[in-house]
């Protein structure tokens, strides 16, 4: 089981606090489920089931404001490596 650092300053980040509760839990799920390289298997069905949300991939990518990038069969979180 991987251990992850969390940014306690996220609660002061305008982007994060502007997200709806659904997208905050989606963001946390992505961070908790990506690989050490910041890659998360692309499955909007699994994401919605685990987060109890009903978002489309397009809506999710737009809400993440370039913090999540489509990469073939994965979602890529570019800043994950730098932060961890």
CORRAQUI-V719107 format. One record per pair of residues at least 12 apart in sequence whose ideal C-beta (glycine too) atoms are under 8 Angstrom apart, sorted by the first residue. I is the first residue (numbers start at 1). J is the second residue. If there is no record, write none. Layout:
I_J, I_J
This chain:
2_36, 4_31, 4_32, 4_84, 5_83, 5_84, 6_31, 7_83, 15_65, 15_67, 19_63, 20_63, 22_51, 22_53, 22_55, 23_55, 23_60, 23_63, 23_64, 25_51, 25_52, 25_53, 26_47, 26_51, 26_53, 26_55, 26_60, 26_63, 27_64, 27_67, 29_47, 29_50, 29_51, 30_47, 30_64, 30_68, 30_75, 30_77, 31_77, 31_80, 34_75, 34_77, 34_80, 36_81, 36_84, 37_80, 37_81, 38_76, 38_77, 38_78, 38_79, 38_80, 38_81, 39_71, 39_74, 39_75, 39_76, 39_77, 40_74, 40_75, 40_76, 40_77, 41_73, 41_74, 42_57, 42_70, 42_73, 42_74, 42_75, 44_56, 44_57, 44_60, 47_60, 67_79
